[in-house]
C-alpha cells in the first residue's frame, strides 16, 4: 500500500462527478479552509453523493456534496456540538454564496443541499 503525503491538497481534494453547484461549493469551502489554515485531522474532506452511496452510507444521497470533518478543525464550522455558533454562522454565510445549506448527517460529517429544493 502506498502512503499518500498528508498535505492541504490531499486533505481537501475535490472529487469528480459533482454537480456544478457541488463543485462550486467544494471550491468555496476549500478556499475558506486555506484562508483559515484549517486541517482535517487526516481524513478526506469531500465526497460526491455517488462515492458516499458506494461507501454504504445511509444519509446524504440527495446532497450536492458531503463534507467530512471527523474532529478536525473544520468540525467547529459545521457541528453544533462544539457550541461555537459564531463559526457556524460564518460557514452559513460562506455557503450562502452558492445557495446551499449544510445539514448534519452524523456528528462527523454534513450533507450540503441546494436551497432551491427546500
C-alpha positions as CSV (number, residue, x, y, z in Angstrom):
1,X,0.0,0.0,0.0
2,X,1.4,3.4,-1.0
3,X,1.3,6.2,1.6
4,X,0.0,9.5,0.2
5,X,1.5,12.6,1.8
6,X,-0.9,14.4,4.0
7,X,-1.0,17.9,2.5
8,X,-3.7,20.5,2.3
9,X,-4.3,19.5,-1.3
10,X,-4.7,15.8,-0.5
11,X,-7.0,16.5,2.5
12,X,-9.2,18.9,0.5
13,X,-9.1,17.1,-2.8
14,X,-12.3,17.8,-4.7
15,X,-13.9,14.6,-6.1
16,X,-15.0,14.1,-9.7
17,X,-18.7,13.7,-10.5
18,X,-20.1,16.7,-8.5
19,X,-22.9,18.8,-9.8
20,X,-21.9,22.4,-10.9
21,X,-23.2,23.6,-7.5
22,X,-21.5,20.9,-5.6
23,X,-18.2,21.7,-7.3
24,X,-18.5,25.4,-6.7
25,X,-19.4,24.8,-3.1
26,X,-16.4,22.5,-2.6
27,X,-14.1,25.2,-4.1
28,X,-15.6,27.9,-1.7
29,X,-15.1,25.7,1.3
30,X,-11.6,24.7,0.3
31,X,-10.7,28.4,-0.2
32,X,-12.2,29.2,3.2
33,X,-10.2,26.4,4.8
34,X,-7.0,27.6,3.2
35,X,-7.6,31.2,4.3
36,X,-8.2,30.0,7.9
37,X,-5.3,27.4,7.8
38,X,-7.7,24.6,8.7
39,X,-6.6,21.0,9.0
40,X,-8.9,17.9,8.6
41,X,-7.0,15.8,11.1
42,X,-6.1,13.4,8.3
43,X,-9.5,12.5,6.8
44,X,-10.7,13.0,3.2
45,X,-12.9,16.1,3.4
46,X,-15.1,15.9,0.3
47,X,-17.2,13.1,-1.2
48,X,-19.6,13.1,-4.1
49,X,-23.0,11.7,-3.4
50,X,-22.1,8.7,-5.6
51,X,-18.9,8.0,-3.6
52,X,-20.9,8.3,-0.4
53,X,-23.5,5.8,-1.6
54,X,-20.8,3.4,-2.7
55,X,-19.4,3.6,0.9
56,X,-22.8,2.2,2.0
57,X,-23.7,5.4,4.0
58,X,-27.4,5.7,4.8
59,X,-27.8,9.5,4.7
60,X,-26.8,12.3,2.3
61,X,-27.5,10.6,-1.1
62,X,-29.6,13.5,-2.3
63,X,-27.0,16.1,-1.4
64,X,-24.7,18.2,-3.7
65,X,-21.6,17.3,-1.6
66,X,-20.6,15.6,1.6
67,X,-18.2,17.3,4.0
68,X,-16.3,15.1,6.4
69,X,-14.6,16.8,9.4
70,X,-14.3,14.0,11.9
71,X,-12.9,16.1,14.7
72,X,-10.6,18.2,12.5
73,X,-10.5,22.0,12.5
74,X,-13.4,22.1,10.1
75,X,-15.8,20.5,12.6
76,X,-16.4,23.7,14.6
77,X,-17.8,25.3,11.4
78,X,-20.5,22.6,10.9
79,X,-21.1,20.7,14.1
80,X,-23.4,22.3,16.7
81,X,-21.9,20.0,19.4
82,X,-18.9,22.3,19.6
83,X,-21.3,25.1,20.7
84,X,-19.3,27.6,18.6
85,X,-22.3,29.3,17.0
86,X,-20.3,32.2,15.6
87,X,-18.1,29.9,13.5
88,X,-21.2,28.0,12.3
89,X,-22.8,31.3,11.2
90,X,-19.6,32.2,9.4
91,X,-19.8,29.0,7.4
92,X,-23.5,29.5,6.7
93,X,-22.6,32.9,5.2
94,X,-19.9,31.2,3.1
95,X,-22.4,28.5,1.9
96,X,-25.0,31.1,1.1
97,X,-22.6,32.3,-1.7
98,X,-23.6,29.1,-3.6
99,X,-27.2,29.0,-2.4
100,X,-26.7,25.9,-0.3
101,X,-27.0,24.9,3.4
102,X,-25.5,22.2,5.5
103,X,-27.3,19.5,7.4
104,X,-25.5,17.2,9.9
105,X,-25.6,13.6,8.8
106,X,-23.6,12.1,11.7
107,X,-21.5,14.0,14.3
108,X,-18.5,13.8,11.9
109,X,-20.0,14.9,8.6
110,X,-22.6,17.0,6.9
111,X,-24.5,16.9,3.6
112,X,-24.6,20.1,1.6
113,X,-28.0,20.7,0.0
114,X,-29.4,23.1,-2.6
115,X,-31.6,25.8,-1.0
116,X,-33.8,25.8,-4.1
117,X,-35.1,22.3,-3.1
118,X,-36.5,23.4,0.2
